[in-house]
């Protein structure tokens, strides 16, 4: 957990030192109160106490000033600890988000999206709570308790045996509770991951759940995880609930024992009043100090579990290593937009079998190259190797004649206009979504992108480009979402367009019109299209047919109908004999 402290700035370390100084002053003031109490009780225990009114009042005034000092220390430490912990964890959260943003799909799949959300929220809150507790009372109370031990021993070594017994009982109980509860903390955080996963899964697939009347099945699925999480939480809280009554019993028992032992030792002497008063207050400070240590023993391990989960993400490095190449000078103009696969093989991390085997082809600048094949043939996987969502296991992927592994990722991505299979929109205006990644695009370029992508529906909206898109584009249709995603790629003016089955939600007429306008707009840009429909790729310059991760056919539509059985079967399943004959 203390590894996260490296994210404190040097100015904040000065505030930490100041906070420690104030905590020391707080502990000092705490230790003065029993002395003042003992003095006042000593005066009151004398037969002629009325002659000591001035001393009593002066001591009471000093006691009041000390209490005010304690209040000032508490308030100041509260402000400082809130400032330090909030800023520290905000910085850690930022580092966490940045690191996650750089993850490849391999790292994201390793942790799971639900777990990454939990680590960025719940785990951060747990660590912040522990840091606040340490700065608030985690230093003052133990320090006060330790010094108070020396004070009570100095007052009466025999009487201090009462405190020794109390501390032993308290620590024994805490050790037992510690052994029972600590293993459960990791389980609690894992349960939170599972609950987040199920909640996210249910909300994302809500339409499907309702369409199949599967609400009860989803509720039952959630209830199993929820009940287990509740069971673990109840166990932990029940164990924690034993602490308060046990501490109360020890504190009350200690007070009674002090009175009895003190009276026995002093033989009924009148000095017993002052002795009991001062000794009792020191004893309470000792008990409260060890009680705080007990709470810390409970909270710190939970914070450590959360901190370890955070550090696991922070130290995880993306398997996609950024290259150094960011220049154009080595590439002749006629290579701009070229994509070449040289004997590429790929298998997912941890898998034994290849998803793609010996893939070789070239897409020249200005060409439209399409990929088609049955479900699971590796089309989307192949396309994802170009922007380096994954790296190929063997072989090379070249863009503009340079291995993609040598590119700076930002420079490589600047060359690409990527439209995923599922259109992704972000909360904000239509304009902000279209200009995403091309913030300097002019109004004319945005309008051109809208026209080319067949997104004319935008102009019919009451607020046009300012129309608000809800999170995930939930307030637009699937086809509108795809067209806006395509407009986003167009306005970027990339060298290479990548469409990963990005026309699937469009009707045939819109699909055909969009592709015609896109071909006219692209100029010398390369276009790579993954498609399920023959109609989408029928006019492509080159069609690559995939089957079980291997290329089984390359050519134009008519050539493949004659020479590739897999392509012919796909075509026959979608087009009539008459349409194929055209």
Secondary structure, DSSP 8 states (H G I E B T S, - for coil): -GGGGGGS-HHHHHHHHHHHHHHHHHHHHHHHHHHHHHHHHHHHTSTTGGGGHHHHHHHHHHHHHHHHHHHHHHHHHHHHHHHHHHHHHHHHHHHHHHHHHT--HHHHHHH-HHHHHHHHTHHHHHHHHHHHHIIIIITHHHHHHHHHHHHHHHH-TTTTHHHHHHHHHHHHHHHHHHHHHHHHHHHHHHHHHHHHHHHHHHHHTHHHHHHTT-HHHHHHHHHHHHHHHHHHHHHHHHHHHHHHHHHHHHHHHHHHHHHHHHHHHHTT-TTHHHHHHHHHHHHHHHHHHHHHHHHHHHHHHHHHHHHHHHHHHHH---SS----B---TTS-GGGTT-EEEEEEEE--TT-SS-SEEEEEEEE-TT-EEEEEESTTSSHHHHHHTTTTSS--SEEEEEETTEEGGGB-HHHHHHTEEEE-SS----SEEHHHHHTTT-TT--HHHHHHHHHHTT-THHHHSTTGGG-EE-GGGTTS-HHHHHHHHHHHHHHTT-SEEEEESTTTTS-HHHHHHHHHHHHHHHTT-EEEEE-S-HHHHTT-SEEEEEETTEEEEEE-HHHHHHH-HHHHHHHHHHS-HHHHH-
